[in-house]
Amino acid sequence: MRKKTKFIHGGISRDPYTGAVSTPIYQVSTYKQDGVGNFKYEYSRTGNPTRESLEKLIADIEGGSRGFAFGSGMAAITAVIQLFSAGDHIIATDDVYGGTFRVMTKVLNRFHIEVTFVDTSDLEKVKEAIKPNTKAIYVETPTNPLLKITDLKAIGELSKEKGLKFIVDNTFSTPYWQNPIKLGADIVLHSATKYLGGHSDVVAGLVVVNDEALGNDLHFVQNSTGGILGPQDSWLLIRGIKTLGIRMEEIEQNTLEVVKFLQKHSAVQKIYYPGLAEHPGHEIHKSQSEGFGGMISFTVESEEKALDVVKKVHYFTLAESLGAVESLISVPPLMTHASIPRERRHELGIEDGLIRISVGIEDIEDLLEDLEAALQ
Ligand SMILES: *Cc1c(COP(=O)(O)O)cnc(C)c1O
């Protein structure tokens, strides 16, 4: 089965009990047993047919052995880190999603899971950070907001050689463009709130693992800690995933046009987009991903100018989040990255006039006219 077909016919596809073409929403907490211990489903935290349909689907499209659905991306990330124990050490990408940084440094540290943040686009720095108690490498590529690229195959090989679990947050690329399990990842996770849902109407997290033992361990954590996704939201995600292929194709075309427009505009200084030949991770990204995605960051001369631009746009909605049919715009230094001190932001390369856009599937002419008017 090819990619776009898999989004529609992968997983369980149709309801085995009724033949319904759309997986029904099994809005139920418990199930009648035909005698003690004789049941197909026991209790909906442990298993629910709608959630199971989604979990089989994401496992299928990421090329893994088992999938899991959680109430948010953060619940998914927390459950994955809970596979580890006090005293374990994890190496993570230094510009991971802000919420990931927060849960690792302010919550999971209390349980003595230690994390070192390094620039994972530099393999030597990752090697240097490995300690006797290191158990995992946690990578995001491309990152937010500067779209830095990490070589998944190289980290996959290093992880295998050192016996470490390799975890990838694949939210930005989506399984349509990038499948980290093929490149050596053991665990792939998503904020399904973004491209997989795709319509700004559901908060969810998904995880896929590549082997049975890891699957059993993660199911144990999921069932024990309980951060599951409900049946209604599971159904919304199944519905969203059906159109992931066509949305990503359309977003890719629109994004290329927006980048071309920004390149020609005199008010735009730097552009961060992995599809540009001068982007430092361009070649590596091209080797591991079939598309460049819908995220672009660019700089204008000042914070005032950036604020002016986001005030003037109509079709680009000023909002956090990304990956929706609607185009979104944000000023990372004042929004998602405001909690990082200005000096540290500058060290990381996040300038005051940085604007981030998530390109949607509106008519490209409207998007370009909108940006032109706002940048003037
Ligand atoms: C949004 C996001 C998360 C967190 O997911 P939620 O669904 O908001 O909890 C994690 N990683 C990345 C890359 C994200 O963009």
The ligand as an SDF file (V2000), in Angstrom:
LIG
                    3D

 15 15  0  0  0  0  0  0  0  0999 V2000
    3.0430   21.4510   19.8660 C   0  0  0  0  0  0  0  0  0  0  0  0
    4.2350   20.6050   19.9720 C   0  0  0  0  0  0  0  0  0  0  0  0
    4.4030   19.7000   21.0490 C   0  0  0  0  0  0  0  0  0  0  0  0
    3.4130   19.6140   22.1930 C   0  0  0  0  0  0  0  0  0  0  0  0
    2.1840   19.0800   21.7860 O   0  0  0  0  0  0  0  0  0  0  0  0
    0.7630   19.4650   22.4250 P   0  0  0  0  0  0  0  0  0  0  0  0
   -0.1920   18.6970   21.5700 O   0  0  0  0  0  0  0  0  0  0  0  0
    0.6060   20.9480   22.3430 O   0  0  0  0  0  0  0  0  0  0  0  0
    0.7800   19.0070   23.8460 O   0  0  0  0  0  0  0  0  0  0  0  0
    5.5240   18.8860   21.0440 C   0  0  0  0  0  0  0  0  0  0  0  0
    6.4380   18.9580   20.0620 N   0  0  0  0  0  0  0  0  0  0  0  0
    6.3230   19.8170   19.0310 C   0  0  0  0  0  0  0  0  0  0  0  0
    7.3790   19.8450   17.9750 C   0  0  0  0  0  0  0  0  0  0  0  0
    5.2180   20.6640   18.9460 C   0  0  0  0  0  0  0  0  0  0  0  0
    5.1240   21.5270   17.9190 O   0  0  0  0  0  0  0  0  0  0  0  0
  1  2  1  0
  2  3  1  0
  2 14  2  0
  3  4  1  0
  3 10  2  0
  4  5  1  0
  5  6  1  0
  6  7  2  0
  6  8  1  0
  6  9  1  0
 10 11  1  0
 11 12  2  0
 12 13  1  0
 12 14  1  0
 14 15  1  0
M  END
$$$$
